[in-house]
């Protein structure tokens, strides 16, 4: 608006811009003058005319503001209508995909599979349509903060489906190929099968065949053979399939006009990586003490021809230590014999597979959660496919919408019981978020650390004896230490691997490294953060990732594992404090504590309606960042033992540079 003598000129613009463009100053005679914010135009300023002229100008301004507000309100209403409809469509489409997957039992029925694939393609097109329509909204015209957030989230629901037919003809095939790298029977057994049962020379797969060998073998040459042979056999296809996945995410992000790391991680990866790095710094003193102990025990077993007593640990031996942590041949055997621990499978051998699920559910109902519905037990718990060997069965879950499906295994074991306790966290988390729209349904993967905290409680000797599962078992102080030490090997030695795998993927996605140099980058990170080296010289063009790297790679599984391990111990300690636990943290059981359940529900019900730290703050009000301090408190008895043992053994803490070459 320009105010001049005898008239009023009007130029439409938002009210806020008008207020910023002009300011009112008192005039010498007590009346106001309207002065442009630009001093260069001050020569044009004149005194405001009489009151009736002011009213005329203000009326025009009011009409402009009302018109602008009406247009903005209409645009917001249009956006809100689209958002509500798209949220409902999102749930509907993913429920259909889940139903298709849920009923896909007979994989030999080609017509049924083709029908399912056709339906999934149709649903994929619908999800891509939501992404494109969301991208069509001008966020600068949307006034509602929630609507802006919703539109930003809906822009990416098309995910890799935006690649169109390339997703089904290429990307999906590459993902399946990476998953089957570990299950293809294409490896000749060591020494032509001389060490196999009945000297069977049939080709074997990494999972479960070679993994079982690693869990039992004491022969370093045998372990080295399988480590090298599996990689040499698969490195060409692994490189090709893996790089296609990386490029697919980069291409999909460009199409969706979202940062590639947001599409991959589903959250602010920069801040999360900073938190992960801080957790690694906190963990380092304990990790180095444990690494030193493990290296010394391996050196005593295999000698200097196999391992440098001051250097990194060869990866084939490192994997042996991880796989044998709970076995009778672990590096702990001379100090804490496995025979002094109970057989955990004996605790559940009298239960059925369904009873394991019910026992897991009872943990959550003891915290005040509602029992799962009869409809869930009847229609959403999937019985295993009896055509598949039971030994290879892994429980799985679909929880992208409130309508959750859970597939269980007929095999009964203590490990399966703990897996169900973990999966139930995802079931109950989805239930608590059921009233949220789709764009707030994702919860920063916090269901995984919740499951980890519950498993820590449910596996504690206090819980096992309290629930009557460990009948007649006495957990002495030495037995408690035995258990704790084995847990530390399984947990603490894996955490740097999750970090390195996350960092490698992050650097590939942002083109910090490429596929020609990633292997050198990978081994440099492993040496730096984990003190691990390859068993022999490697080529730069190879790809030496372990088979676990490719498991659920499209769900950034390695990052999930890192966060769930670190944050799970933080949640566990907070729940133990809430339940007024006294004594060692590693034997705390918060089963039956309603206050813990209240805190959980207050966090779960938020979904992603608040930033990550605010949501986590419902459990950790004083420090919602990732921290290894709770984990360190849990394993403090092991840390103290290691420091004393390594000091007496005069063992080197840390490691010298590797002599292995990447050429």
Secondary structure in CASP SS format (residue, H / E / C, confidence):
PFRMAT SS
TARGET T0000
AUTHOR 0000-0000-0000
METHOD secondary structure of the structure
MODEL  1
X C 1.00
X E 1.00
X E 1.00
X E 1.00
X C 1.00
X C 1.00
X E 1.00
X E 1.00
X E 1.00
X C 1.00
X C 1.00
X C 1.00
X C 1.00
X C 1.00
X H 1.00
X H 1.00
X H 1.00
X H 1.00
X H 1.00
X H 1.00
X H 1.00
X E 1.00
X E 1.00
X E 1.00
X E 1.00
X E 1.00
X C 1.00
X C 1.00
X C 1.00
X C 1.00
X C 1.00
X E 1.00
X E 1.00
X E 1.00
X E 1.00
X E 1.00
X C 1.00
X C 1.00
X H 1.00
X H 1.00
X H 1.00
X H 1.00
X H 1.00
X H 1.00
X C 1.00
X C 1.00
X E 1.00
X C 1.00
X C 1.00
X C 1.00
X H 1.00
X H 1.00
X H 1.00
X H 1.00
X H 1.00
X H 1.00
X H 1.00
X H 1.00
X H 1.00
X H 1.00
X H 1.00
X H 1.00
X H 1.00
X H 1.00
X H 1.00
X H 1.00
X H 1.00
X H 1.00
X H 1.00
X H 1.00
X H 1.00
X H 1.00
X H 1.00
X H 1.00
X H 1.00
X H 1.00
X H 1.00
X H 1.00
X H 1.00
X H 1.00
X H 1.00
X H 1.00
X H 1.00
X H 1.00
X H 1.00
X H 1.00
X H 1.00
X H 1.00
X H 1.00
X H 1.00
X H 1.00
X H 1.00
X H 1.00
X H 1.00
X H 1.00
X H 1.00
X H 1.00
X H 1.00
X H 1.00
X H 1.00
X H 1.00
X H 1.00
X C 1.00
X C 1.00
X C 1.00
X C 1.00
X C 1.00
X C 1.00
X C 1.00
X H 1.00
X H 1.00
X H 1.00
X H 1.00
X H 1.00
X H 1.00
X H 1.00
X H 1.00
X H 1.00
X H 1.00
X H 1.00
X H 1.00
X H 1.00
X H 1.00
X H 1.00
X H 1.00
X H 1.00
X H 1.00
X H 1.00
X H 1.00
X H 1.00
X H 1.00
X H 1.00
X H 1.00
X H 1.00
X H 1.00
X C 1.00
X C 1.00
X C 1.00
X H 1.00
X H 1.00
X H 1.00
X C 1.00
X C 1.00
X C 1.00
X H 1.00
X H 1.00
X H 1.00
X H 1.00
X H 1.00
X H 1.00
X H 1.00
X H 1.00
X H 1.00
X H 1.00
X C 1.00
X C 1.00
X C 1.00
X C 1.00
X H 1.00
X H 1.00
X H 1.00
X H 1.00
X H 1.00
X C 1.00
X H 1.00
X H 1.00
X H 1.00
X H 1.00
X H 1.00
X H 1.00
X H 1.00
X H 1.00
X H 1.00
X H 1.00
X H 1.00
X H 1.00
X H 1.00
X H 1.00
X H 1.00
X H 1.00
X C 1.00
X C 1.00
X C 1.00
X C 1.00
X C 1.00
X C 1.00
X E 1.00
X C 1.00
X C 1.00
X H 1.00
X H 1.00
X H 1.00
X H 1.00
X C 1.00
X C 1.00
X C 1.00
X H 1.00
X H 1.00
X H 1.00
X C 1.00
X C 1.00
X C 1.00
X C 1.00
X E 1.00
X C 1.00
X H 1.00
X H 1.00
X H 1.00
X H 1.00
X H 1.00
X H 1.00
X H 1.00
X H 1.00
X H 1.00
X H 1.00
X H 1.00
X C 1.00
X C 1.00
X C 1.00
X H 1.00
X H 1.00
X H 1.00
X H 1.00
X H 1.00
X H 1.00
X H 1.00
X H 1.00
X H 1.00
X H 1.00
X H 1.00
X H 1.00
X H 1.00
X H 1.00
X H 1.00
X H 1.00
X H 1.00
X H 1.00
X H 1.00
X H 1.00
X H 1.00
X H 1.00
X H 1.00
X H 1.00
X H 1.00
X H 1.00
X H 1.00
X H 1.00
X H 1.00
X H 1.00
X H 1.00
X H 1.00
X H 1.00
X H 1.00
X H 1.00
X H 1.00
X H 1.00
X C 1.00
X C 1.00
X C 1.00
X H 1.00
X H 1.00
X H 1.00
X H 1.00
X H 1.00
X H 1.00
X C 1.00
X C 1.00
X C 1.00
X H 1.00
X H 1.00
X H 1.00
X H 1.00
X H 1.00
X H 1.00
X H 1.00
X H 1.00
X H 1.00
X H 1.00
X H 1.00
X H 1.00
X H 1.00
X H 1.00
X H 1.00
X H 1.00
X H 1.00
X H 1.00
X H 1.00
X H 1.00
X H 1.00
X H 1.00
X H 1.00
X H 1.00
X H 1.00
X H 1.00
X H 1.00
X H 1.00
X H 1.00
X H 1.00
X H 1.00
X H 1.00
X H 1.00
X H 1.00
X C 1.00
X C 1.00
X C 1.00
X C 1.00
X C 1.00
X C 1.00
X C 1.00
X C 1.00
X C 1.00
X C 1.00
X E 1.00
X E 1.00
X H 1.00
X H 1.00
X H 1.00
X H 1.00
X H 1.00
X H 1.00
X H 1.00
X H 1.00
X H 1.00
X C 1.00
X C 1.00
X C 1.00
X C 1.00
X C 1.00
X C 1.00
X C 1.00
X C 1.00
X C 1.00
X C 1.00
X C 1.00
X C 1.00
X C 1.00
X C 1.00
X H 1.00
X H 1.00
X H 1.00
X C 1.00
X C 1.00
X C 1.00
X H 1.00
X H 1.00
X H 1.00
X H 1.00
X C 1.00
X C 1.00
X C 1.00
X C 1.00
X C 1.00
X H 1.00
X H 1.00
X H 1.00
X H 1.00
X H 1.00
X H 1.00
X H 1.00
X H 1.00
X H 1.00
X H 1.00
X H 1.00
X H 1.00
X H 1.00
X C 1.00
X C 1.00
X C 1.00
X C 1.00
X C 1.00
X C 1.00
X C 1.00
X C 1.00
X H 1.00
X H 1.00
X H 1.00
X H 1.00
X H 1.00
X H 1.00
X H 1.00
X E 1.00
X E 1.00
X C 1.00
X C 1.00
X C 1.00
X C 1.00
X C 1.00
X C 1.00
X C 1.00
X H 1.00
X H 1.00
X H 1.00
X C 1.00
X C 1.00
X C 1.00
X E 1.00
X E 1.00
X E 1.00
X C 1.00
X C 1.00
X C 1.00
X C 1.00
X C 1.00
X C 1.00
X E 1.00
X E 1.00
X E 1.00
X C 1.00
X C 1.00
X C 1.00
X C 1.00
X C 1.00
X C 1.00
X H 1.00
X H 1.00
X H 1.00
X H 1.00
X H 1.00
X H 1.00
X H 1.00
X H 1.00
X H 1.00
X H 1.00
X H 1.00
X H 1.00
X H 1.00
X H 1.00
X H 1.00
X H 1.00
X H 1.00
X H 1.00
X H 1.00
X C 1.00
X C 1.00
X C 1.00
X C 1.00
X C 1.00
X H 1.00
X H 1.00
X H 1.00
X C 1.00
X C 1.00
X C 1.00
X C 1.00
X C 1.00
X H 1.00
X H 1.00
X H 1.00
X H 1.00
X H 1.00
X H 1.00
X H 1.00
X H 1.00
X H 1.00
X H 1.00
X H 1.00
X H 1.00
X H 1.00
X C 1.00
X C 1.00
X H 1.00
X H 1.00
X H 1.00
X H 1.00
X H 1.00
X H 1.00
X C 1.00
X C 1.00
X C 1.00
X C 1.00
X C 1.00
X C 1.00
X C 1.00
X C 1.00
X C 1.00
X C 1.00
X H 1.00
X H 1.00
X H 1.00
X H 1.00
X H 1.00
X H 1.00
X H 1.00
X H 1.00
X H 1.00
X H 1.00
X H 1.00
X H 1.00
X H 1.00
X H 1.00
X H 1.00
X H 1.00
X H 1.00
X H 1.00
X H 1.00
X H 1.00
X H 1.00
X H 1.00
X H 1.00
X H 1.00
X H 1.00
X H 1.00
X H 1.00
X H 1.00
X H 1.00
X H 1.00
X H 1.00
X H 1.00
X H 1.00
X C 1.00
X C 1.00
X C 1.00
X C 1.00
X C 1.00
X C 1.00
X C 1.00
X C 1.00
X H 1.00
X H 1.00
X H 1.00
X H 1.00
X H 1.00
X H 1.00
X H 1.00
X H 1.00
X H 1.00
X H 1.00
X H 1.00
X H 1.00
X H 1.00
X C 1.00
X E 1.00
X E 1.00
X C 1.00
X C 1.00
X C 1.00
X C 1.00
X E 1.00
X C 1.00
X C 1.00
X C 1.00
X C 1.00
X C 1.00
X C 1.00
X C 1.00
X C 1.00
X H 1.00
X H 1.00
X H 1.00
X H 1.00
X C 1.00
X C 1.00
X H 1.00
X H 1.00
X H 1.00
X C 1.00
X H 1.00
X H 1.00
X H 1.00
X H 1.00
X H 1.00
X H 1.00
X H 1.00
X H 1.00
X H 1.00
X H 1.00
X H 1.00
X H 1.00
X H 1.00
X H 1.00
X H 1.00
X H 1.00
X H 1.00
X H 1.00
X H 1.00
X H 1.00
X H 1.00
X H 1.00
X C 1.00
X C 1.00
X C 1.00
X C 1.00
X C 1.00
X C 1.00
X H 1.00
X H 1.00
X H 1.00
X C 1.00
X C 1.00
X C 1.00
X C 1.00
X C 1.00
X C 1.00
X H 1.00
X H 1.00
X H 1.00
X H 1.00
X H 1.00
X H 1.00
X H 1.00
X H 1.00
X H 1.00
X H 1.00
X H 1.00
X C 1.00
X C 1.00
X C 1.00
X C 1.00
X C 1.00
X C 1.00
X C 1.00
X H 1.00
X H 1.00
X H 1.00
X H 1.00
X H 1.00
X C 1.00
X C 1.00
X C 1.00
X C 1.00
X C 1.00
X C 1.00
X C 1.00
X C 1.00
X C 1.00
X C 1.00
X C 1.00
X C 1.00
X H 1.00
X H 1.00
X H 1.00
X H 1.00
X H 1.00
X H 1.00
X C 1.00
X H 1.00
X H 1.00
X H 1.00
X H 1.00
X H 1.00
X H 1.00
X H 1.00
X H 1.00
X H 1.00
X H 1.00
X H 1.00
X H 1.00
X H 1.00
X H 1.00
X C 1.00
X C 1.00
X C 1.00
X C 1.00
X C 1.00
X C 1.00
X C 1.00
X C 1.00
X C 1.00
X C 1.00
X C 1.00
X C 1.00
X E 1.00
X C 1.00
END
